Amino acid sequence: MKPLAISLLLAAPLAAQIPYAIGADLSFLKQAEDRGVVFQDAGQPKPGLQIFKDHGYNWIRLRLFHTPTELPNNLAYTIATAQAARQLGFKFLLDFHYSDNWADPGKQFLPKAWEGLSHDRLATAVFDYTRDAIAAFREAGVLPDMVQIGNEISNGMLWPDGKLPQNWDNLAGLIRAGINGVDAGRGNLPRPLIMIHIDKGGSVPQTKAFFDKLHTYAIAYDVVGQSFYPWWHGSLLDLRDNLHFMAEAYRKAIILVEVAYNCRPGEYLKRPAPFPESPEGQRDFLDEVHRLVLATPHNLGRGIFWWEPAVTGPLMRRGMFDPGYNALPVLQVFDKYARH
């Protein structure tokens, strides 16, 4: 049997084990409801998690910051949200930012507690912290089903130690420390799937450069995670090309773990938009992205997560609720797939 055929046989069973992710990053949902926001569906007040469950959502993604001072996403808050989601039957993806604040391609701040550490001590800190956090989720009855080791790490993480392109060896060591921490914290329970997440959903060259290099370090992971915001990452044809490339080249499950589009004008004020920035355009965008994921070769397109559908404030234009917190049409995209 040819090597390509062998790799396909190995990839297909794992992909089939991953429940197709109709997902949402709801990291701010609890904070909104704790502050008195009442979400509604067709004018009927409901708990936010129930609204997503009613529309076929089966995965929740939650970010975790090390010691946040301005944002709510600490360990206790995240465990509480995960418990509420698990009671409704949601699968749970945990997103380690390894920072006290936002980590993305433009910034990967060290947690204050880790400033000044040598690489070896930093790797130990990553291992210990990951192990202890995973153990806390396990003891609370909500061991994640999947874990991200870092958030949008196309330029590395834990800067300056793991910053790319100059520090690939360090980054590989930090990723490995995080994965080993997941294993150490899970006890005797099944190992969560491991995701590596970058932000190059519309770029074959940048995706290839990152993962080809990562694979030279023989790091064991299960899922390729990508962000796709069209105003930053390219057209739907760019996304299609990259989904096909990743499936053929890497034979791993692929999830678009951050996707969003505006329900009112914001990103396309001075250039033509692929869809109207309106409630209907937002719905049509998600529907079309979902079609592309379903068409990924070898059944390796395994889902989509919308980034912060329950966000409040200025970014509410990317959310799934209107200013009165009533559900927008985009929430109905998966009804026809999930209902029977």
Beta strands, then each sheet from edge to edge (+ up, - down):
strand 1: 21-25
strand 2: 40-41
strand 3: 44-45
strand 4: 59-64
strand 5: 91-96
strand 6: 103-104
strand 7: 107-108
strand 8: 146-149
strand 9: 156-157
strand 10: 162-163
strand 11: 193-198
strand 12: 223-228
strand 13: 253-259
strand 14: 301-307
sheet 1: 1+ 4+ 5+ 8+ 11+ 12+ 13+ 14+ 1+
sheet 2: 2+ 3-
sheet 3: 6+ 7-
sheet 4: 9+ 10-
end
